[in-house]
Amino acid sequence: MKNSTLPSGPVRPIDDPSVAFLLALPLAVIALFVAISYPLQAVVVTVSAIVGLKLLQRSLAARVRRTADRVREISIPGVGTVRFRVQPR
């Protein structure tokens, strides 16, 4: 049998969970219970959200492509005017 020693260096403390995690965890558990209780509605909501996000992504990308060469301006009172151009990847 080998003798082993514990590390004698400083031990890093465990980080406290963030406030966002403390709020998100109960909401995720409730969402899970609702999804289990109403599976068909949960599938419909999930698929609708995915399709909606993909449509939004494509429409925003098309809008950027259409107006890529236009210079946009934002007037900030007391500061001046900011001019910028959005270019697609």
PDB file of N, CA, C and O in Angstrom:
ATOM      1  N   MET A   1       0.836  -1.160   0.000  1.00  0.00           N
ATOM      2  CA  MET A   1       0.000   0.000   0.000  1.00  0.00           C
ATOM      3  C   MET A   1       0.892   1.238   0.000  1.00  0.00           C
ATOM      4  O   MET A   1       1.853   1.328   0.763  1.00  0.00           O
ATOM      5  N   LYS A   2       0.558   2.181  -0.862  1.00  0.00           N
ATOM      6  CA  LYS A   2       1.354   3.396  -0.977  1.00  0.00           C
ATOM      7  C   LYS A   2       0.793   4.475  -0.072  1.00  0.00           C
ATOM      8  O   LYS A   2      -0.418   4.596   0.114  1.00  0.00           O
ATOM      9  N   ASN A   3       1.691   5.241   0.477  1.00  0.00           N
ATOM     10  CA  ASN A   3       1.274   6.408   1.254  1.00  0.00           C
ATOM     11  C   ASN A   3       1.206   7.611   0.326  1.00  0.00           C
ATOM     12  O   ASN A   3       2.124   7.853  -0.457  1.00  0.00           O
ATOM     13  N   SER A   4       0.140   8.346   0.415  1.00  0.00           N
ATOM     14  CA  SER A   4       0.014   9.545  -0.416  1.00  0.00           C
ATOM     15  C   SER A   4      -0.271  10.737   0.489  1.00  0.00           C
ATOM     16  O   SER A   4      -0.859  10.605   1.562  1.00  0.00           O
ATOM     17  N   THR A   5       0.157  11.883   0.030  1.00  0.00           N
ATOM     18  CA  THR A   5      -0.078  13.098   0.800  1.00  0.00           C
ATOM     19  C   THR A   5      -1.026  14.005   0.028  1.00  0.00           C
ATOM     20  O   THR A   5      -1.055  13.985  -1.203  1.00  0.00           O
ATOM     21  N   LEU A   6      -1.779  14.777   0.741  1.00  0.00           N
ATOM     22  CA  LEU A   6      -2.673  15.739   0.118  1.00  0.00           C
ATOM     23  C   LEU A   6      -1.870  16.953  -0.297  1.00  0.00           C
ATOM     24  O   LEU A   6      -0.858  17.267   0.330  1.00  0.00           O
ATOM     25  N   PRO A   7      -2.297  17.638  -1.334  1.00  0.00           N
ATOM     26  CA  PRO A   7      -1.563  18.838  -1.742  1.00  0.00           C
ATOM     27  C   PRO A   7      -1.613  19.883  -0.639  1.00  0.00           C
ATOM     28  O   PRO A   7      -2.664  20.136  -0.051  1.00  0.00           O
ATOM     29  N   SER A   8      -0.463  20.484  -0.368  1.00  0.00           N
ATOM     30  CA  SER A   8      -0.385  21.440   0.734  1.00  0.00           C
ATOM     31  C   SER A   8      -0.582  22.880   0.273  1.00  0.00           C
ATOM     32  O   SER A   8      -0.532  23.797   1.092  1.00  0.00           O
ATOM     33  N   GLY A   9      -0.805  23.096  -1.018  1.00  0.00           N
ATOM     34  CA  GLY A   9      -0.978  24.449  -1.540  1.00  0.00           C
ATOM     35  C   GLY A   9      -2.363  24.998  -1.206  1.00  0.00           C
ATOM     36  O   GLY A   9      -3.211  24.298  -0.653  1.00  0.00           O
ATOM     37  N   PRO A  10      -2.570  26.262  -1.554  1.00  0.00           N
ATOM     38  CA  PRO A  10      -3.878  26.866  -1.275  1.00  0.00           C
ATOM     39  C   PRO A  10      -4.976  26.208  -2.115  1.00  0.00           C
ATOM     40  O   PRO A  10      -4.762  25.831  -3.267  1.00  0.00           O
ATOM     41  N   VAL A  11      -6.133  26.086  -1.515  1.00  0.00           N
ATOM     42  CA  VAL A  11      -7.278  25.477  -2.191  1.00  0.00           C
ATOM     43  C   VAL A  11      -8.160  26.594  -2.721  1.00  0.00           C
ATOM     44  O   VAL A  11      -8.504  27.523  -1.991  1.00  0.00           O
ATOM     45  N   ARG A  12      -8.528  26.500  -4.007  1.00  0.00           N
ATOM     46  CA  ARG A  12      -9.370  27.518  -4.624  1.00  0.00           C
ATOM     47  C   ARG A  12     -10.810  27.366  -4.149  1.00  0.00           C
ATOM     48  O   ARG A  12     -11.346  26.259  -4.205  1.00  0.00           O
ATOM     49  N   PRO A  13     -11.454  28.427  -3.686  1.00  0.00           N
ATOM     50  CA  PRO A  13     -12.833  28.303  -3.215  1.00  0.00           C
ATOM     51  C   PRO A  13     -13.790  28.048  -4.374  1.00  0.00           C
ATOM     52  O   PRO A  13     -13.518  28.409  -5.519  1.00  0.00           O
ATOM     53  N   ILE A  14     -14.890  27.433  -4.059  1.00  0.00           N
ATOM     54  CA  ILE A  14     -15.912  27.153  -5.071  1.00  0.00           C
ATOM     55  C   ILE A  14     -16.647  28.446  -5.368  1.00  0.00           C
ATOM     56  O   ILE A  14     -17.050  29.165  -4.454  1.00  0.00           O
ATOM     57  N   ASP A  15     -16.819  28.739  -6.649  1.00  0.00           N
ATOM     58  CA  ASP A  15     -17.524  29.963  -7.041  1.00  0.00           C
ATOM     59  C   ASP A  15     -19.002  29.848  -6.709  1.00  0.00           C
ATOM     60  O   ASP A  15     -19.603  28.784  -6.861  1.00  0.00           O
ATOM     61  N   ASP A  16     -19.577  30.944  -6.258  1.00  0.00           N
ATOM     62  CA  ASP A  16     -21.013  30.986  -6.009  1.00  0.00           C
ATOM     63  C   ASP A  16     -21.748  31.037  -7.337  1.00  0.00           C
ATOM     64  O   ASP A  16     -21.254  31.626  -8.299  1.00  0.00           O
ATOM     65  N   PRO A  17     -22.924  30.423  -7.399  1.00  0.00           N
ATOM     66  CA  PRO A  17     -23.682  30.492  -8.647  1.00  0.00           C
ATOM     67  C   PRO A  17     -24.163  31.925  -8.904  1.00  0.00           C
ATOM     68  O   PRO A  17     -24.421  32.684  -7.970  1.00  0.00           O
ATOM     69  N   SER A  18     -24.277  32.273 -10.174  1.00  0.00           N
ATOM     70  CA  SER A  18     -24.699  33.627 -10.522  1.00  0.00           C
ATOM     71  C   SER A  18     -26.202  33.800 -10.295  1.00  0.00           C
ATOM     72  O   SER A  18     -26.941  32.827 -10.148  1.00  0.00           O
ATOM     73  N   VAL A  19     -26.628  35.049 -10.271  1.00  0.00           N
ATOM     74  CA  VAL A  19     -28.049  35.350 -10.089  1.00  0.00           C
ATOM     75  C   VAL A  19     -28.853  34.829 -11.280  1.00  0.00           C
ATOM     76  O   VAL A  19     -29.967  34.334 -11.114  1.00  0.00           O
ATOM     77  N   ALA A  20     -28.281  34.944 -12.482  1.00  0.00           N
ATOM     78  CA  ALA A  20     -28.973  34.451 -13.678  1.00  0.00           C
ATOM     79  C   ALA A  20     -29.216  32.945 -13.569  1.00  0.00           C
ATOM     80  O   ALA A  20     -30.289  32.461 -13.931  1.00  0.00           O
ATOM     81  N   PHE A  21     -28.236  32.213 -13.077  1.00  0.00           N
ATOM     82  CA  PHE A  21     -28.404  30.773 -12.918  1.00  0.00           C
ATOM     83  C   PHE A  21     -29.470  30.466 -11.873  1.00  0.00           C
ATOM     84  O   PHE A  21     -30.287  29.563 -12.057  1.00  0.00           O
ATOM     85  N   LEU A  22     -29.459  31.221 -10.775  1.00  0.00           N
ATOM     86  CA  LEU A  22     -30.438  30.989  -9.721  1.00  0.00           C
ATOM     87  C   LEU A  22     -31.862  31.276 -10.194  1.00  0.00           C
ATOM     88  O   LEU A  22     -32.807  30.660  -9.700  1.00  0.00           O
ATOM     89  N   LEU A  23     -32.031  32.197 -11.137  1.00  0.00           N
ATOM     90  CA  LEU A  23     -33.349  32.467 -11.697  1.00  0.00           C
ATOM     91  C   LEU A  23     -33.703  31.498 -12.817  1.00  0.00           C
ATOM     92  O   LEU A  23     -34.864  31.116 -12.964  1.00  0.00           O
ATOM     93  N   ALA A  24     -32.710  31.100 -13.604  1.00  0.00           N
ATOM     94  CA  ALA A  24     -32.971  30.241 -14.751  1.00  0.00           C
ATOM     95  C   ALA A  24     -33.254  28.800 -14.353  1.00  0.00           C
ATOM     96  O   ALA A  24     -34.038  28.127 -15.022  1.00  0.00           O
ATOM     97  N   LEU A  25     -32.651  28.319 -13.306  1.00  0.00           N
ATOM     98  CA  LEU A  25     -32.840  26.923 -12.923  1.00  0.00           C
ATOM     99  C   LEU A  25     -34.294  26.601 -12.573  1.00  0.00           C
ATOM    100  O   LEU A  25     -34.832  25.637 -13.118  1.00  0.00           O
ATOM    101  N   PRO A  26     -34.954  27.354 -11.696  1.00  0.00           N
ATOM    102  CA  PRO A  26     -36.364  27.036 -11.433  1.00  0.00           C
ATOM    103  C   PRO A  26     -37.252  27.199 -12.664  1.00  0.00           C
ATOM    104  O   PRO A  26     -38.194  26.429 -12.853  1.00  0.00           O
ATOM    105  N   LEU A  27     -36.960  28.198 -13.503  1.00  0.00           N
ATOM    106  CA  LEU A  27     -37.742  28.367 -14.727  1.00  0.00           C
ATOM    107  C   LEU A  27     -37.551  27.190 -15.678  1.00  0.00           C
ATOM    108  O   LEU A  27     -38.500  26.762 -16.336  1.00  0.00           O
ATOM    109  N   ALA A  28     -36.342  26.671 -15.752  1.00  0.00           N
ATOM    110  CA  ALA A  28     -36.087  25.510 -16.605  1.00  0.00           C
ATOM    111  C   ALA A  28     -36.802  24.275 -16.076  1.00  0.00           C
ATOM    112  O   ALA A  28     -37.322  23.480 -16.859  1.00  0.00           O
ATOM    113  N   VAL A  29     -36.834  24.106 -14.766  1.00  0.00           N
ATOM    114  CA  VAL A  29     -37.540  22.960 -14.176  1.00  0.00           C
ATOM    115  C   VAL A  29     -39.038  23.079 -14.438  1.00  0.00           C
ATOM    116  O   VAL A  29     -39.684  22.092 -14.788  1.00  0.00           O
ATOM    117  N   ILE A  30     -39.594  24.275 -14.272  1.00  0.00           N
ATOM    118  CA  ILE A  30     -41.016  24.478 -14.545  1.00  0.00           C
ATOM    119  C   ILE A  30     -41.315  24.229 -16.020  1.00  0.00           C
ATOM    120  O   ILE A  30     -42.313  23.590 -16.352  1.00  0.00           O
ATOM    121  N   ALA A  31     -40.447  24.734 -16.912  1.00  0.00           N
ATOM    122  CA  ALA A  31     -40.633  24.511 -18.349  1.00  0.00           C
ATOM    123  C   ALA A  31     -40.572  23.024 -18.686  1.00  0.00           C
ATOM    124  O   ALA A  31     -41.324  22.550 -19.537  1.00  0.00           O
ATOM    125  N   LEU A  32     -39.695  22.299 -18.033  1.00  0.00           N
ATOM    126  CA  LEU A  32     -39.611  20.859 -18.257  1.00  0.00           C
ATOM    127  C   LEU A  32     -40.897  20.157 -17.835  1.00  0.00           C
ATOM    128  O   LEU A  32     -41.398  19.294 -18.556  1.00  0.00           O
ATOM    129  N   PHE A  33     -41.439  20.527 -16.661  1.00  0.00           N
ATOM    130  CA  PHE A  33     -42.691  19.929 -16.211  1.00  0.00           C
ATOM    131  C   PHE A  33     -43.848  20.265 -17.143  1.00  0.00           C
ATOM    132  O   PHE A  33     -44.694  19.412 -17.412  1.00  0.00           O
ATOM    133  N   VAL A  34     -43.894  21.494 -17.637  1.00  0.00           N
ATOM    134  CA  VAL A  34     -44.948  21.885 -18.581  1.00  0.00           C
ATOM    135  C   VAL A  34     -44.801  21.104 -19.883  1.00  0.00           C
ATOM    136  O   VAL A  34     -45.794  20.644 -20.446  1.00  0.00           O
ATOM    137  N   ALA A  35     -43.563  20.953 -20.365  1.00  0.00           N
ATOM    138  CA  ALA A  35     -43.336  20.205 -21.598  1.00  0.00           C
ATOM    139  C   ALA A  35     -43.723  18.739 -21.441  1.00  0.00           C
ATOM    140  O   ALA A  35     -44.242  18.131 -22.378  1.00  0.00           O
ATOM    141  N   ILE A  36     -43.476  18.174 -20.277  1.00  0.00           N
ATOM    142  CA  ILE A  36     -43.865  16.780 -20.035  1.00  0.00           C
ATOM    143  C   ILE A  36     -45.384  16.661 -19.935  1.00  0.00           C
ATOM    144  O   ILE A  36     -45.957  15.669 -20.385  1.00  0.00           O
ATOM    145  N   SER A  37     -46.036  17.659 -19.352  1.00  0.00           N
ATOM    146  CA  SER A  37     -47.484  17.621 -19.185  1.00  0.00           C
ATOM    147  C   SER A  37     -48.220  17.827 -20.504  1.00  0.00           C
ATOM    148  O   SER A  37     -49.265  17.220 -20.739  1.00  0.00           O
ATOM    149  N   TYR A  38     -47.676  18.681 -21.360  1.00  0.00           N
ATOM    150  CA  TYR A  38     -48.315  18.997 -22.634  1.00  0.00           C
ATOM    151  C   TYR A  38     -47.318  18.766 -23.766  1.00  0.00           C
ATOM    152  O   TYR A  38     -46.783  19.731 -24.313  1.00  0.00           O
ATOM    153  N   PRO A  39     -47.056  17.511 -24.130  1.00  0.00           N
ATOM    154  CA  PRO A  39     -45.989  17.238 -25.106  1.00  0.00           C
ATOM    155  C   PRO A  39     -46.291  17.776 -26.512  1.00  0.00           C
ATOM    156  O   PRO A  39     -45.388  18.296 -27.168  1.00  0.00           O
ATOM    157  N   LEU A  40     -47.523  17.664 -26.981  1.00  0.00           N
ATOM    158  CA  LEU A  40     -47.834  18.135 -28.322  1.00  0.00           C
ATOM    159  C   LEU A  40     -47.681  19.651 -28.420  1.00  0.00           C
ATOM    160  O   LEU A  40     -47.107  20.162 -29.382  1.00  0.00           O
ATOM    161  N   GLN A  41     -48.189  20.355 -27.438  1.00  0.00           N
ATOM    162  CA  GLN A  41     -48.059  21.805 -27.441  1.00  0.00           C
ATOM    163  C   GLN A  41     -46.592  22.226 -27.314  1.00  0.00           C
ATOM    164  O   GLN A  41     -46.175  23.213 -27.920  1.00  0.00           O
ATOM    165  N   ALA A  42     -45.819  21.484 -26.536  1.00  0.00           N
ATOM    166  CA  ALA A  42     -44.395  21.800 -26.380  1.00  0.00           C
ATOM    167  C   ALA A  42     -43.654  21.634 -27.706  1.00  0.00           C
ATOM    168  O   ALA A  42     -42.789  22.442 -28.045  1.00  0.00           O
ATOM    169  N   VAL A  43     -43.996  20.585 -28.451  1.00  0.00           N
ATOM    170  CA  VAL A  43     -43.364  20.375 -29.762  1.00  0.00           C
ATOM    171  C   VAL A  43     -43.754  21.490 -30.720  1.00  0.00           C
ATOM    172  O   VAL A  43     -42.910  21.999 -31.458  1.00  0.00           O
ATOM    173  N   VAL A  44     -45.031  21.873 -30.713  1.00  0.00           N
ATOM    174  CA  VAL A  44     -45.495  22.936 -31.603  1.00  0.00           C
ATOM    175  C   VAL A  44     -44.803  24.258 -31.265  1.00  0.00           C
ATOM    176  O   VAL A  44     -44.366  24.969 -32.170  1.00  0.00           O
ATOM    177  N   VAL A  45     -44.698  24.590 -30.004  1.00  0.00           N
ATOM    178  CA  VAL A  45     -44.041  25.842 -29.603  1.00  0.00           C
ATOM    179  C   VAL A  45     -42.565  25.811 -29.974  1.00  0.00           C
ATOM    180  O   VAL A  45     -42.032  26.806 -30.466  1.00  0.00           O
ATOM    181  N   THR A  46     -41.903  24.689 -29.745  1.00  0.00           N
ATOM    182  CA  THR A  46     -40.480  24.580 -30.062  1.00  0.00           C
ATOM    183  C   THR A  46     -40.226  24.694 -31.560  1.00  0.00           C
ATOM    184  O   THR A  46     -39.333  25.426 -31.986  1.00  0.00           O
ATOM    185  N   VAL A  47     -41.006  23.977 -32.356  1.00  0.00           N
ATOM    186  CA  VAL A  47     -40.830  24.029 -33.810  1.00  0.00           C
ATOM    187  C   VAL A  47     -41.165  25.422 -34.335  1.00  0.00           C
ATOM    188  O   VAL A  47     -40.472  25.932 -35.215  1.00  0.00           O
ATOM    189  N   SER A  48     -42.213  26.037 -33.809  1.00  0.00           N
ATOM    190  CA  SER A  48     -42.578  27.389 -34.237  1.00  0.00           C
ATOM    191  C   SER A  48     -41.473  28.387 -33.907  1.00  0.00           C
ATOM    192  O   SER A  48     -41.169  29.264 -34.716  1.00  0.00           O
ATOM    193  N   ALA A  49     -40.876  28.265 -32.739  1.00  0.00           N
ATOM    194  CA  ALA A  49     -39.794  29.169 -32.358  1.00  0.00           C
ATOM    195  C   ALA A  49     -38.584  28.987 -33.268  1.00  0.00           C
ATOM    196  O   ALA A  49     -37.967  29.972 -33.675  1.00  0.00           O
ATOM    197  N   ILE A  50     -38.244  27.767 -33.587  1.00  0.00           N
ATOM    198  CA  ILE A  50     -37.097  27.500 -34.460  1.00  0.00           C
ATOM    199  C   ILE A  50     -37.348  28.044 -35.855  1.00  0.00           C
ATOM    200  O   ILE A  50     -36.476  28.689 -36.438  1.00  0.00           O
ATOM    201  N   VAL A  51     -38.544  27.787 -36.399  1.00  0.00           N
ATOM    202  CA  VAL A  51     -38.877  28.281 -37.743  1.00  0.00           C
ATOM    203  C   VAL A  51     -38.910  29.809 -37.747  1.00  0.00           C
ATOM    204  O   VAL A  51     -38.413  30.434 -38.684  1.00  0.00           O
ATOM    205  N   GLY A  52     -39.482  30.405 -36.724  1.00  0.00           N
ATOM    206  CA  GLY A  52     -39.532  31.861 -36.651  1.00  0.00           C
ATOM    207  C   GLY A  52     -38.152  32.480 -36.588  1.00  0.00           C
ATOM    208  O   GLY A  52     -37.893  33.484 -37.251  1.00  0.00           O
ATOM    209  N   LEU A  53     -37.263  31.897 -35.800  1.00  0.00           N
ATOM    210  CA  LEU A  53     -35.893  32.422 -35.709  1.00  0.00           C
ATOM    211  C   LEU A  53     -35.146  32.273 -37.028  1.00  0.00           C
ATOM    212  O   LEU A  53     -34.392  33.167 -37.412  1.00  0.00           O
ATOM    213  N   LYS A  54     -35.343  31.152 -37.730  1.00  0.00           N
ATOM    214  CA  LYS A  54     -34.679  30.975 -39.022  1.00  0.00           C
ATOM    215  C   LYS A  54     -35.206  31.972 -40.044  1.00  0.00           C
ATOM    216  O   LYS A  54     -34.433  32.511 -40.836  1.00  0.00           O
ATOM    217  N   LEU A  55     -36.536  32.229 -40.040  1.00  0.00           N
ATOM    218  CA  LEU A  55     -37.098  33.219 -40.957  1.00  0.00           C
ATOM    219  C   LEU A  55     -36.571  34.616 -40.645  1.00  0.00           C
ATOM    220  O   LEU A  55     -36.250  35.381 -41.555  1.00  0.00           O
ATOM    221  N   LEU A  56     -36.484  34.944 -39.375  1.00  0.00           N
ATOM    222  CA  LEU A  56     -35.941  36.240 -38.972  1.00  0.00           C
ATOM    223  C   LEU A  56     -34.486  36.377 -39.401  1.00  0.00           C
ATOM    224  O   LEU A  56     -34.071  37.428 -39.890  1.00  0.00           O
ATOM    225  N   GLN A  57     -33.716  35.310 -39.216  1.00  0.00           N
ATOM    226  CA  GLN A  57     -32.305  35.331 -39.608  1.00  0.00           C
ATOM    227  C   GLN A  57     -32.160  35.557 -41.109  1.00  0.00           C
ATOM    228  O   GLN A  57     -31.347  36.373 -41.542  1.00  0.00           O
ATOM    229  N   ARG A  58     -32.946  34.836 -41.898  1.00  0.00           N
ATOM    230  CA  ARG A  58     -32.844  34.986 -43.354  1.00  0.00           C
ATOM    231  C   ARG A  58     -33.328  36.345 -43.826  1.00  0.00           C
ATOM    232  O   ARG A  58     -32.733  36.934 -44.728  1.00  0.00           O
ATOM    233  N   SER A  59     -34.404  36.854 -43.227  1.00  0.00           N
ATOM    234  CA  SER A  59     -34.914  38.150 -43.669  1.00  0.00           C
ATOM    235  C   SER A  59     -33.946  39.273 -43.299  1.00  0.00           C
ATOM    236  O   SER A  59     -33.752  40.200 -44.085  1.00  0.00           O
ATOM    237  N   LEU A  60     -33.337  39.205 -42.118  1.00  0.00           N
ATOM    238  CA  LEU A  60     -32.351  40.217 -41.747  1.00  0.00           C
ATOM    239  C   LEU A  60     -31.112  40.143 -42.635  1.00  0.00           C
ATOM    240  O   LEU A  60     -30.551  41.174 -43.005  1.00  0.00           O
ATOM    241  N   ALA A  61     -30.684  38.929 -42.979  1.00  0.00           N
ATOM    242  CA  ALA A  61     -29.520  38.773 -43.862  1.00  0.00           C
ATOM    243  C   ALA A  61     -29.834  39.328 -45.250  1.00  0.00           C
ATOM    244  O   ALA A  61     -28.983  39.967 -45.868  1.00  0.00           O
ATOM    245  N   ALA A  62     -31.053  39.088 -45.743  1.00  0.00           N
ATOM    246  CA  ALA A  62     -31.432  39.622 -47.056  1.00  0.00           C
ATOM    247  C   ALA A  62     -31.495  41.143 -47.029  1.00  0.00           C
ATOM    248  O   ALA A  62     -31.103  41.801 -47.993  1.00  0.00           O
ATOM    249  N   ARG A  63     -31.983  41.697 -45.936  1.00  0.00           N
ATOM    250  CA  ARG A  63     -32.055  43.160 -45.827  1.00  0.00           C
ATOM    251  C   ARG A  63     -30.659  43.773 -45.805  1.00  0.00           C
ATOM    252  O   ARG A  63     -30.432  44.810 -46.427  1.00  0.00           O
ATOM    253  N   VAL A  64     -29.729  43.152 -45.102  1.00  0.00           N
ATOM    254  CA  VAL A  64     -28.355  43.659 -45.070  1.00  0.00           C
ATOM    255  C   VAL A  64     -27.734  43.576 -46.459  1.00  0.00           C
ATOM    256  O   VAL A  64     -27.026  44.493 -46.876  1.00  0.00           O
ATOM    257  N   ARG A  65     -27.992  42.484 -47.180  1.00  0.00           N
ATOM    258  CA  ARG A  65     -27.449  42.360 -48.535  1.00  0.00           C
ATOM    259  C   ARG A  65     -28.004  43.436 -49.463  1.00  0.00           C
ATOM    260  O   ARG A  65     -27.270  43.979 -50.288  1.00  0.00           O
ATOM    261  N   ARG A  66     -29.311  43.754 -49.335  1.00  0.00           N
ATOM    262  CA  ARG A  66     -29.933  44.755 -50.201  1.00  0.00           C
ATOM    263  C   ARG A  66     -29.395  46.156 -49.931  1.00  0.00           C
ATOM    264  O   ARG A  66     -29.258  46.956 -50.856  1.00  0.00           O
ATOM    265  N   THR A  67     -29.095  46.454 -48.689  1.00  0.00           N
ATOM    266  CA  THR A  67     -28.697  47.817 -48.327  1.00  0.00           C
ATOM    267  C   THR A  67     -27.233  47.894 -47.895  1.00  0.00           C
ATOM    268  O   THR A  67     -26.868  48.736 -47.075  1.00  0.00           O
ATOM    269  N   ALA A  68     -26.403  47.022 -48.441  1.00  0.00           N
ATOM    270  CA  ALA A  68     -25.010  46.939 -47.991  1.00  0.00           C
ATOM    271  C   ALA A  68     -24.201  48.176 -48.358  1.00  0.00           C
ATOM    272  O   ALA A  68     -23.312  48.564 -47.600  1.00  0.00           O
ATOM    273  N   ASP A  69     -24.476  48.804 -49.492  1.00  0.00           N
ATOM    274  CA  ASP A  69     -23.654  49.921 -49.945  1.00  0.00           C
ATOM    275  C   ASP A  69     -24.127  51.267 -49.404  1.00  0.00           C
ATOM    276  O   ASP A  69     -23.446  52.275 -49.589  1.00  0.00           O
ATOM    277  N   ARG A  70     -25.259  51.301 -48.752  1.00  0.00           N
ATOM    278  CA  ARG A  70     -25.811  52.565 -48.269  1.00  0.00           C
ATOM    279  C   ARG A  70     -25.132  52.992 -46.968  1.00  0.00           C
ATOM    280  O   ARG A  70     -24.893  52.173 -46.080  1.00  0.00           O
ATOM    281  N   VAL A  71     -24.831  54.264 -46.874  1.00  0.00           N
ATOM    282  CA  VAL A  71     -24.241  54.817 -45.651  1.00  0.00           C
ATOM    283  C   VAL A  71     -25.387  55.261 -44.755  1.00  0.00           C
ATOM    284  O   VAL A  71     -26.261  56.019 -45.177  1.00  0.00           O
ATOM    285  N   ARG A  72     -25.377  54.789 -43.533  1.00  0.00           N
ATOM    286  CA  ARG A  72     -26.420  55.155 -42.574  1.00  0.00           C
ATOM    287  C   ARG A  72     -25.882  56.213 -41.632  1.00  0.00           C
ATOM    288  O   ARG A  72     -24.679  56.296 -41.382  1.00  0.00           O
ATOM    289  N   GLU A  73     -26.799  57.023 -41.112  1.00  0.00           N
ATOM    290  CA  GLU A  73     -26.395  58.085 -40.202  1.00  0.00           C
ATOM    291  C   GLU A  73     -27.261  58.061 -38.957  1.00  0.00           C
ATOM    292  O   GLU A  73     -28.470  57.844 -39.024  1.00  0.00           O
ATOM    293  N   ILE A  74     -26.623  58.288 -37.825  1.00  0.00           N
ATOM    294  CA  ILE A  74     -27.335  58.441 -36.558  1.00  0.00           C
ATOM    295  C   ILE A  74     -26.904  59.775 -35.981  1.00  0.00           C
ATOM    296  O   ILE A  74     -25.716  60.021 -35.774  1.00  0.00           O
ATOM    297  N   SER A  75     -27.879  60.629 -35.725  1.00  0.00           N
ATOM    298  CA  SER A  75     -27.581  61.931 -35.158  1.00  0.00           C
ATOM    299  C   SER A  75     -27.721  61.862 -33.642  1.00  0.00           C
ATOM    300  O   SER A  75     -28.783  61.513 -33.125  1.00  0.00           O
ATOM    301  N   ILE A  76     -26.656  62.192 -32.940  1.00  0.00           N
ATOM    302  CA  ILE A  76     -26.652  62.200 -31.479  1.00  0.00           C
ATOM    303  C   ILE A  76     -26.625  63.656 -31.025  1.00  0.00           C
ATOM    304  O   ILE A  76     -25.626  64.348 -31.224  1.00  0.00           O
ATOM    305  N   PRO A  77     -27.716  64.127 -30.415  1.00  0.00           N
ATOM    306  CA  PRO A  77     -27.778  65.538 -30.030  1.00  0.00           C
ATOM    307  C   PRO A  77     -26.639  65.915 -29.076  1.00  0.00           C
ATOM    308  O   PRO A  77     -26.364  65.210 -28.105  1.00  0.00           O
ATOM    309  N   GLY A  78     -25.996  67.020 -29.370  1.00  0.00           N
ATOM    310  CA  GLY A  78     -24.914  67.516 -28.534  1.00  0.00           C
ATOM    311  C   GLY A  78     -23.577  66.871 -28.799  1.00  0.00           C
ATOM    312  O   GLY A  78     -22.558  67.326 -28.279  1.00  0.00           O
ATOM    313  N   VAL A  79     -23.558  65.812 -29.603  1.00  0.00           N
ATOM    314  CA  VAL A  79     -22.305  65.113 -29.879  1.00  0.00           C
ATOM    315  C   VAL A  79     -21.934  65.237 -31.348  1.00  0.00           C
ATOM    316  O   VAL A  79     -20.823  65.652 -31.676  1.00  0.00           O
ATOM    317  N   GLY A  80     -22.860  64.880 -32.233  1.00  0.00           N
ATOM    318  CA  GLY A  80     -22.586  64.938 -33.661  1.00  0.00           C
ATOM    319  C   GLY A  80     -23.334  63.857 -34.400  1.00  0.00           C
ATOM    320  O   GLY A  80     -24.322  63.314 -33.905  1.00  0.00           O
ATOM    321  N   THR A  81     -22.858  63.551 -35.579  1.00  0.00           N
ATOM    322  CA  THR A  81     -23.484  62.542 -36.433  1.00  0.00           C
ATOM    323  C   THR A  81     -22.513  61.392 -36.631  1.00  0.00           C
ATOM    324  O   THR A  81     -21.338  61.602 -36.933  1.00  0.00           O
ATOM    325  N   VAL A  82     -23.007  60.187 -36.461  1.00  0.00           N
ATOM    326  CA  VAL A  82     -22.207  58.981 -36.681  1.00  0.00           C
ATOM    327  C   VAL A  82     -22.637  58.372 -38.004  1.00  0.00           C
ATOM    328  O   VAL A  82     -23.822  58.116 -38.218  1.00  0.00           O
ATOM    329  N   ARG A  83     -21.695  58.143 -38.876  1.00  0.00           N
ATOM    330  CA  ARG A  83     -21.968  57.511 -40.172  1.00  0.00           C
ATOM    331  C   ARG A  83     -21.331  56.123 -40.172  1.00  0.00           C
ATOM    332  O   ARG A  83     -20.189  55.941 -39.750  1.00  0.00           O
ATOM    333  N   PHE A  84     -22.104  55.151 -40.656  1.00  0.00           N
ATOM    334  CA  PHE A  84     -21.574  53.794 -40.700  1.00  0.00           C
ATOM    335  C   PHE A  84     -22.173  53.040 -41.862  1.00  0.00           C
ATOM    336  O   PHE A  84     -23.199  53.433 -42.418  1.00  0.00           O
ATOM    337  N   ARG A  85     -21.521  51.955 -42.221  1.00  0.00           N
ATOM    338  CA  ARG A  85     -21.954  51.089 -43.319  1.00  0.00           C
ATOM    339  C   ARG A  85     -21.938  49.662 -42.814  1.00  0.00           C
ATOM    340  O   ARG A  85     -20.972  49.246 -42.174  1.00  0.00           O
ATOM    341  N   VAL A  86     -22.994  48.899 -43.089  1.00  0.00           N
ATOM    342  CA  VAL A  86     -23.090  47.497 -42.687  1.00  0.00           C
ATOM    343  C   VAL A  86     -22.773  46.654 -43.922  1.00  0.00           C
ATOM    344  O   VAL A  86     -23.393  46.816 -44.972  1.00  0.00           O
ATOM    345  N   GLN A  87     -21.804  45.756 -43.782  1.00  0.00           N
ATOM    346  CA  GLN A  87     -21.433  44.901 -44.887  1.00  0.00           C
ATOM    347  C   GLN A  87     -21.641  43.445 -44.510  1.00  0.00           C
ATOM    348  O   GLN A  87     -21.247  43.025 -43.422  1.00  0.00           O
ATOM    349  N   PRO A  88     -22.256  42.668 -45.398  1.00  0.00           N
ATOM    350  CA  PRO A  88     -22.451  41.250 -45.103  1.00  0.00           C
ATOM    351  C   PRO A  88     -21.132  40.496 -45.146  1.00  0.00           C
ATOM    352  O   PRO A  88     -20.178  40.931 -45.791  1.00  0.00           O
ATOM    353  N   ARG A  89     -21.085  39.370 -44.459  1.00  0.00           N
ATOM    354  CA  ARG A  89     -19.867  38.555 -44.467  1.00  0.00           C
ATOM    355  C   ARG A  89     -19.722  37.843 -45.769  1.00  0.00           C
ATOM    356  O   ARG A  89     -18.756  37.106 -45.966  1.00  0.00           O
TER     357      ARG A  89
END
